[in-house]
């Protein structure tokens, strides 16, 4: 069970190597709720079959994809503090010299689902993470 908003499409019709596709995913994931709000929300990343095939054909598994996304989602303080980019929203000024992850280590949940509808995946933004909000529970369902 995942307490989240409606799914948002991630479309990348061109990437055919895992690094490019992981970077596309990270660029989209960074915008979840707001690109300058970090560590407060979980995300369910639903990787569609045709995107999953890109990773599988290159030998990447879910753990490798998740690890790479966490690496790509390390954000420097100069980009996420309040006022950066002329945007009032953001993290406190005292974090300007820090680099922080978009998600907690267990806050990015990667699943494989969908049908053969093209090179699409989805992200579902969670509500407040951890003790402040909810803790997702994932259980495989076999049909």
Secondary structure, DSSP 8 states (H G I E B T S, - for coil): ---B---EEEE-SS--SHHHHHHHHHHHHTTSS-TT--SSEEEEEEE-HHHHHHHHHTT--HHHHHHHHHHHTEEEHHHHBTTGGG-S-SB-GGGTT-EEESS-TTSEEEEE---SSSSEEEEEEEEEBGGGSB---------
